[in-house]
Amino acid sequence: MVSKGAKRSRSMQEMPAYPLDEVNQLIAEGKVDFWPNALRLAKNDFGWSPKEIIEAVGRLRPIDFHKREQCDHYPKIVLDVYRPRRRIKAEWIYLHLYINDETNQLIINSCKER
């Protein structure tokens, strides 16, 4: 039982696998790649270029984190899912990302309309 006024700790499932400071560092270093699906969806849904997707990722806040989930196609990959609570670049977005440990790159797995 949690006493009144005590804060509950978030479970590991509720925490991002890839902290935003690491994500933003990789963006600053230009270490970003995209799954083709992410590029296609962002272009179709928002008219965004890869540069605009990166700008949107750079605007994410910890409060925008939604959940962790396994990648459908590659179950060993854990994705961080973001559903920002405000519009980013005038759009409601839903975004999946992960950091590839082998290449030390930020990978944008999906970027689409929420």
MDAnalysis code that builds the backbone (N, CA, C; Angstrom):
import MDAnalysis as mda
import numpy as np

u = mda.Universe.empty(342, n_residues=114, atom_resindex=np.repeat(np.arange(114), 3), trajectory=True)
u.add_TopologyAttr("name", ["N", "CA", "C"] * 114)
u.add_TopologyAttr("resid", np.arange(1, 115))
u.add_TopologyAttr("resname", ["MET", "VAL", "SER", "LYS", "GLY", "ALA", "LYS", "ARG", "SER", "ARG", "SER", "MET", "GLN", "GLU", "MET", "PRO", "ALA", "TYR", "PRO", "LEU", "ASP", "GLU", "VAL", "ASN", "GLN", "LEU", "ILE", "ALA", "GLU", "GLY", "LYS", "VAL", "ASP", "PHE", "TRP", "PRO", "ASN", "ALA", "LEU", "ARG", "LEU", "ALA", "LYS", "ASN", "ASP", "PHE", "GLY", "TRP", "SER", "PRO", "LYS", "GLU", "ILE", "ILE", "GLU", "ALA", "VAL", "GLY", "ARG", "LEU", "ARG", "PRO", "ILE", "ASP", "PHE", "HIS", "LYS", "ARG", "GLU", "GLN", "CYS", "ASP", "HIS", "TYR", "PRO", "LYS", "ILE", "VAL", "LEU", "ASP", "VAL", "TYR", "ARG", "PRO", "ARG", "ARG", "ARG", "ILE", "LYS", "ALA", "GLU", "TRP", "ILE", "TYR", "LEU", "HIS", "LEU", "TYR", "ILE", "ASN", "ASP", "GLU", "THR", "ASN", "GLN", "LEU", "ILE", "ILE", "ASN", "SER", "CYS", "LYS", "GLU", "ARG"])
u.atoms.positions = np.array([
    [0.851, -1.187, 0.000],
    [0.000, 0.000, 0.000],
    [0.889, 1.239, 0.000],
    [0.527, 2.219, -0.811],
    [1.279, 3.474, -0.895],
    [0.615, 4.473, 0.030],
    [1.412, 5.089, 0.903],
    [0.833, 6.053, 1.831],
    [0.384, 7.306, 1.083],
    [-0.578, 8.008, 1.663],
    [-1.114, 9.212, 1.041],
    [0.011, 10.217, 0.812],
    [0.065, 10.760, -0.396],
    [1.085, 11.749, -0.716],
    [2.380, 11.156, -1.256],
    [2.548, 9.827, -1.134],
    [3.769, 9.188, -1.643],
    [3.658, 9.041, -3.159],
    [4.779, 9.185, -3.823],
    [4.800, 9.023, -5.276],
    [5.025, 7.565, -5.611],
    [4.287, 7.073, -6.582],
    [4.491, 5.710, -7.056],
    [5.631, 5.740, -8.068],
    [6.484, 4.754, -8.003],
    [7.557, 4.688, -8.987],
    [7.008, 4.080, -10.267],
    [7.552, 4.517, -11.396],
    [7.123, 3.988, -12.682],
    [7.848, 2.680, -12.936],
    [7.132, 1.719, -13.492],
    [7.767, 0.451, -13.825],
    [8.679, 0.644, -15.020],
    [9.559, -0.324, -15.254],
    [10.468, -0.239, -16.387],
    [9.699, -0.154, -17.697],
    [8.535, -0.802, -17.775],
    [7.718, -0.757, -18.984],
    [7.235, 0.663, -19.259],
    [7.073, 1.447, -18.218],
    [6.577, 2.812, -18.360],
    [7.685, 3.819, -18.606],
    [8.922, 3.363, -18.643],
    [10.067, 4.246, -18.865],
    [10.629, 3.989, -20.261],
    [11.090, 5.041, -20.936],
    [11.686, 4.813, -22.251],
    [12.939, 3.943, -22.162],
    [13.138, 3.112, -23.158],
    [14.364, 2.320, -23.234],
    [15.539, 3.201, -23.645],
    [15.228, 4.303, -24.344],
    [16.255, 5.183, -24.899],
    [15.977, 6.614, -24.426],
    [16.725, 7.086, -23.440],
    [16.486, 8.430, -22.900],
    [16.600, 9.511, -23.980],
    [15.756, 10.525, -23.866],
    [15.753, 11.588, -24.866],
    [17.072, 12.326, -24.970],
    [17.853, 12.380, -23.877],
    [19.158, 13.044, -23.998],
    [20.069, 12.261, -24.945],
    [19.986, 10.932, -24.936],
    [20.761, 10.115, -25.884],
    [20.226, 10.285, -27.302],
    [18.916, 10.308, -27.433],
    [18.288, 10.520, -28.736],
    [18.748, 11.847, -29.330],
    [18.691, 12.905, -28.532],
    [19.077, 14.229, -29.012],
    [20.573, 14.329, -29.307],
    [21.387, 13.607, -28.559],
    [22.827, 13.588, -28.843],
    [23.097, 12.953, -30.208],
    [22.419, 11.861, -30.495],
    [22.584, 11.209, -31.799],
    [22.094, 12.112, -32.934],
    [21.027, 12.850, -32.698],
    [20.556, 13.821, -33.692],
    [21.634, 14.869, -33.931],
    [22.212, 15.403, -32.855],
    [23.257, 16.426, -32.977],
    [24.474, 15.907, -33.745],
    [24.761, 14.618, -33.600],
    [25.905, 14.008, -34.289],
    [25.556, 13.552, -35.709],
    [24.301, 13.718, -36.099],
    [23.874, 13.305, -37.441],
    [23.756, 11.803, -37.601],
    [23.614, 11.088, -36.498],
    [23.522, 9.628, -36.524],
    [22.055, 9.200, -36.467],
    [21.360, 9.435, -37.580],
    [19.930, 9.146, -37.662],
    [19.659, 8.414, -38.966],
    [18.814, 7.405, -38.893],
    [18.375, 6.695, -40.086],
    [16.883, 6.413, -39.936],
    [16.253, 6.010, -41.023],
    [14.807, 5.829, -41.064],
    [14.451, 4.493, -41.687],
    [13.387, 3.883, -41.184],
    [12.782, 2.776, -41.906],
    [12.000, 3.421, -43.050],
    [11.976, 2.797, -44.215],
    [11.248, 3.380, -45.352],
    [9.795, 3.715, -45.027],
    [9.168, 2.893, -44.218],
    [7.786, 3.130, -43.824],
    [7.632, 4.464, -43.099],
    [8.585, 4.820, -42.265],
    [8.522, 6.088, -41.527],
    [8.563, 7.265, -42.492],
    [9.448, 7.180, -43.484],
    [9.554, 8.261, -44.473],
    [8.264, 8.384, -45.285],
    [7.723, 7.247, -45.706],
    [6.511, 7.253, -46.518],
    [5.316, 7.814, -45.747],
    [5.133, 7.337, -44.510],
    [3.997, 7.802, -43.706],
    [4.095, 9.286, -43.383],
    [5.273, 9.754, -43.001],
    [5.442, 11.172, -42.668],
    [5.204, 12.054, -43.900],
    [5.651, 11.589, -45.049],
    [5.425, 12.335, -46.294],
    [3.935, 12.353, -46.638],
    [3.276, 11.192, -46.552],
    [1.847, 11.107, -46.887],
    [0.967, 11.851, -45.889],
    [1.249, 11.689, -44.594],
    [0.384, 12.267, -43.561],
    [0.605, 13.761, -43.351],
    [1.871, 14.212, -43.445],
    [2.194, 15.594, -43.094],
    [2.900, 16.379, -44.202],
    [3.396, 15.671, -45.216],
    [4.217, 16.338, -46.228],
    [5.626, 16.609, -45.729],
    [6.074, 15.845, -44.727],
    [7.371, 16.092, -44.086],
    [8.512, 15.409, -44.818],
    [9.652, 16.085, -44.817],
    [10.918, 15.535, -45.290],
    [11.621, 14.856, -44.118],
    [12.700, 14.118, -44.368],
    [13.471, 13.548, -43.251],
    [13.926, 14.618, -42.251],
    [14.331, 15.773, -42.746],
    [14.771, 16.854, -41.843],
    [13.640, 17.280, -40.902],
    [12.419, 17.342, -41.422],
    [11.284, 17.740, -40.588],
    [10.926, 16.669, -39.563],
    [11.113, 15.403, -39.915],
    [10.896, 14.326, -38.949],
    [11.894, 14.468, -37.804],
    [13.155, 14.709, -38.150],
    [14.195, 14.878, -37.124],
    [13.869, 16.069, -36.230],
    [13.410, 17.166, -36.810],
    [13.021, 18.339, -36.007],
    [11.903, 17.973, -35.025],
    [10.939, 17.175, -35.487],
    [9.840, 16.760, -34.613],
    [10.355, 15.895, -33.463],
    [11.253, 14.959, -33.771],
    [11.827, 14.104, -32.719],
    [12.567, 14.966, -31.700],
    [13.267, 15.981, -32.168],
    [13.994, 16.881, -31.271],
    [13.094, 17.681, -30.344],
    [11.826, 17.768, -30.659],
    [10.869, 18.505, -29.825],
    [10.144, 17.626, -28.811],
    [10.423, 16.336, -28.822],
    [9.770, 15.451, -27.860],
    [10.196, 15.789, -26.436],
    [9.263, 15.594, -25.512],
    [9.527, 15.784, -24.084],
    [9.290, 14.461, -23.369],
    [9.888, 14.261, -22.215],
    [9.658, 13.011, -21.477],
    [8.168, 12.717, -21.262],
    [7.373, 13.722, -21.050],
    [5.939, 13.519, -20.813],
    [5.225, 12.968, -22.053],
    [5.844, 13.091, -23.220],
    [5.255, 12.590, -24.464],
    [5.406, 11.080, -24.635],
    [6.239, 10.453, -23.799],
    [6.443, 9.013, -23.889],
    [5.130, 8.293, -23.613],
    [4.822, 7.302, -24.456],
    [3.569, 6.545, -24.310],
    [3.820, 5.135, -23.769],
    [4.714, 4.381, -24.439],
    [4.974, 3.010, -23.987],
    [6.175, 2.438, -24.728],
    [6.624, 1.282, -24.235],
    [7.613, 0.459, -24.932],
    [6.863, -0.678, -25.598],
    [7.372, -1.111, -26.756],
    [6.798, -2.299, -27.367],
    [7.841, -2.984, -28.235],
    [7.609, -4.267, -28.480],
    [8.499, -5.020, -29.365],
    [8.153, -4.694, -30.805],
    [9.166, -4.656, -31.629],
    [8.984, -4.471, -33.062],
    [8.291, -5.714, -33.633],
    [7.278, -5.509, -34.450],
    [6.542, -6.638, -35.036],
    [7.444, -7.523, -35.896],
    [8.293, -6.921, -36.696],
    [9.118, -7.675, -37.646],
    [10.396, -8.243, -37.025],
    [10.904, -7.571, -35.998],
    [12.150, -7.993, -35.347],
    [11.942, -7.950, -33.832],
    [11.444, -9.028, -33.241],
    [11.073, -9.024, -31.824],
    [12.205, -8.673, -30.849],
    [13.456, -8.769, -31.271],
    [14.554, -8.399, -30.366],
    [14.706, -6.882, -30.246],
    [14.065, -6.133, -31.126],
    [14.132, -4.669, -31.082],
    [13.014, -4.142, -30.199],
    [13.385, -3.320, -29.229],
    [12.424, -2.653, -28.356],
    [12.246, -1.231, -28.870],
    [11.002, -0.848, -29.095],
    [10.680, 0.487, -29.598],
    [10.148, 1.353, -28.475],
    [10.548, 2.616, -28.481],
    [9.897, 3.613, -27.632],
    [8.824, 4.272, -28.482],
    [7.627, 4.351, -27.942],
    [6.495, 4.933, -28.644],
    [6.152, 6.264, -27.986],
    [6.048, 7.299, -28.801],
    [5.706, 8.637, -28.314],
    [4.391, 9.094, -28.929],
    [3.531, 9.635, -28.072],
    [2.274, 10.274, -28.469],
    [2.248, 11.631, -27.778],
    [2.854, 12.636, -28.408],
    [2.919, 13.951, -27.751],
    [1.542, 14.469, -27.351],
    [1.517, 15.169, -26.239],
    [0.274, 15.704, -25.683],
    [-0.050, 17.075, -26.257],
    [0.762, 17.485, -27.235],
    [0.511, 18.747, -27.923],
    [0.922, 18.556, -29.369],
    [0.484, 19.443, -30.205],
    [0.876, 19.361, -31.612],
    [2.364, 19.671, -31.748],
    [3.001, 18.961, -32.639],
    [4.399, 19.234, -32.983],
    [4.403, 19.593, -34.460],
    [4.946, 20.764, -34.761],
    [4.945, 21.267, -36.134],
    [3.513, 21.277, -36.680],
    [2.570, 21.674, -35.822],
    [1.151, 21.820, -36.146],
    [0.444, 20.486, -36.410],
    [1.044, 19.368, -36.001],
    [0.462, 18.048, -36.268],
    [0.392, 17.206, -34.999],
    [-0.616, 16.332, -34.932],
    [-0.698, 15.312, -33.889],
    [0.040, 14.090, -34.418],
    [1.138, 13.721, -33.769],
    [1.961, 12.629, -34.299],
    [1.983, 11.424, -33.367],
    [2.336, 10.300, -33.964],
    [2.547, 9.032, -33.256],
    [3.862, 8.516, -33.815],
    [4.843, 8.270, -32.958],
    [6.200, 8.019, -33.418],
    [6.838, 6.850, -32.685],
    [7.524, 5.980, -33.418],
    [8.289, 4.863, -32.844],
    [9.760, 5.098, -33.162],
    [10.615, 4.844, -32.183],
    [12.049, 4.976, -32.427],
    [12.818, 3.989, -31.570],
    [14.079, 3.763, -31.971],
    [14.992, 2.960, -31.161],
    [16.418, 3.347, -31.515],
    [17.358, 2.929, -30.682],
    [18.775, 3.140, -30.946],
    [19.383, 1.794, -31.284],
    [20.005, 1.721, -32.445],
    [20.677, 0.506, -32.888],
    [22.014, 0.432, -32.160],
    [22.170, -0.566, -31.302],
    [23.389, -0.704, -30.492],
    [24.623, -1.004, -31.339],
    [24.444, -1.699, -32.450],
    [25.583, -2.067, -33.293],
    [26.148, -0.869, -34.057],
    [25.271, 0.009, -34.545],
    [25.724, 1.151, -35.346],
    [25.719, 2.459, -34.567],
    [25.170, 2.446, -33.350],
    [25.009, 3.646, -32.539],
    [24.277, 4.733, -33.325],
    [23.169, 4.330, -33.938],
    [22.330, 5.258, -34.686],
    [20.925, 5.280, -34.104],
    [20.327, 6.465, -34.154],
    [18.911, 6.597, -33.849],
    [18.149, 6.144, -35.087],
    [17.200, 5.246, -34.904],
    [16.393, 4.756, -36.003],
    [14.944, 5.191, -35.773],
    [14.410, 5.928, -36.737],
    [12.998, 6.313, -36.683],
    [12.242, 5.200, -37.405],
    [11.476, 4.453, -36.644],
    [10.771, 3.286, -37.160],
    [9.434, 3.660, -37.795],
    [8.758, 4.656, -37.248],
    [7.459, 5.071, -37.752],
    [7.185, 6.500, -37.320],
    [6.549, 7.257, -38.191],
    [6.130, 8.626, -37.872],
    [4.851, 8.876, -38.664],
    [3.738, 8.939, -37.952],
    [2.458, 9.040, -38.638],
    [1.468, 9.885, -37.854],
    [0.328, 10.142, -38.483],
    [-0.721, 10.899, -37.839],
    [-1.360, 10.060, -36.743],
    [-1.627, 10.711, -35.635],
    [-2.234, 10.021, -34.493],
    [-3.710, 9.902, -34.680],
])
